[in-house]
Structure formats: C-alpha cells, structure tokens
Amino acid sequence: MIRVKLFLLLFLTILMGNLFAQDCNYPPLVEIPDGATATLDQMVAAQGNIQTFIADMTDYQDCINNSLEVAGDDATDEFRAIMIGRFNAAATEIEAVAASFNEQIAAYRAANQ
C-alpha cells in the first residue's frame, strides 16, 4: 500500500510538473568570445546576445513563478522545491554569464589599449 501511495505521489508530482511547467523553456547558453583575441564586432555582438539571453532567462523565471501561482495550494512540496531550484539556477546562471562577460571585456580592453 505504501508503494502504491509513493508511486501515486511521484506520478502526480511529475504530472503537475509537466502541466504547470511545460511552457517554461530554459534558454540556451550564450557563447562569450575570448576578449584577448576577439574583435570589437564580436564583443558587441556578444553583448547583444547576452542581453537577449538575460531577457529570455527573466521570461523563464516569470514562467516558473506563473507555474507556481497556477498550481497554488495544489502544488506538492516537491513540485515547489523543484520550481524554486530551477528559478535559483537561472539566477545563478545569469550572474555567471554577466561575470564571465565582464572578465572578457577587461581582457579585451587590456589587449586593445
């Protein structure tokens, strides 16, 4: 009986995750050029791609928030934990991409004084 309940709980968690988060598509990672060897055009293009990436990640986080709101009180603790983990991972990735790009800007400036 316990196995049946655990299976049912797992099934409902997966089902809820698919129902509530199916439209939340994680954006692909953006490529950051090596600032020491990149051209100005490559750095400017990367900046635009990063701005788009950050906007897409923000949309992804909004989608997660919407999924949690739609689930409301029916959401399991596991579902909430998964969605919060996804939200936080997106925030961490945004910060990492921004920090990496800033490092490459510094490398570009050092190489092109």
N, C-alpha and C positions, 0 to 999 in steps of 0.2 A: 504494500500500500504506500509506503514511504517513497519507493522508487517511482511509482506512478505519479505521486504528487510532485516529486522533483522533476520528472520528465515534463509534466504539465507546466510547471513554473518556468522551466527552461524554454519550452516551446512558446509560451506566452511572451516571455522576455524577447525572444528572437522575433516573434511576430510583431510585437509592439515596436521594436527597433526598426523593422522593415517598414511598418506602416507610417510611423511618425518621422523617420529619418531618411526615407527613400529619396527625397529630393535634395538632400544635403550632400552635394558632390565636393569632395576635397580637391582643391585646385592643384594642378601640377606644380612642382617646384620650379622656380625660375633659375636660369643659368646666370651666374655672375662672372664676368670676364676677369682675367688676371690684370690688375691695374698696372703692374710693372711693364706689361707688354701690349696692353690694349690701346687702341686708337681713341681719340676723343669721340668719334661717331659710335664706337662700340660702347663706350661708357654712357653716353647719352641714351642710346637705345636700351641699355640695361636699366637705366634709371626709369625709363618709361615702363619697361616690363615689370619692374619691381613695384611701381605704383599700381599697376593693374593687378599684380599678384596680391598686394595688400588689400586692395578693394575687394577682390574675389574672396580672400580669406575672411574679411569682415562680413561679407554676404554669407559665407559658410557658417560663421559664428551666429549670425542672425537667424539662420535656418535652424541651427541647433536650439537656440532659445525658443523659436516658434514651435519646434517639435516638443519641447518640454511643456510649453504652455498648452498645446493641444492635448497632450497626454494628461495634464492636470493631475488630479488625485488618483487617477487610474494607473499612473506610471509606477512601476516597481522601483524599489531602491536600487536594484541592479541597473535598470534602464537609466535612472537618473545619474548613477555613478559613471556609466559608460559615456553618456552625453556630456557630462561635466568634464570628464577626462579628454574627450575629443575637443571640447571648447578650449581647455587649457593647453592642449598640444598645439592647437592652431595659434594661440597667443605666443607660445614659446617659439614656434617656427617663424612667426612674423618678426619677433625680436632678433632671432638668429640671422635671418636674411638681411635685416637692416644693419646689424652689426658687421656682418661679413662685407656688405657693400661699402660701408663706411671705411673699413680696412682697405678695401681695394681703391677707394677714392684717394686715401692717403698714399697708397703705393703709386697710383697714377701721378699724383702731384709731385712726389719725390722723384719719379723717373722723368718728369717733363717740366723741370724748373726752368 
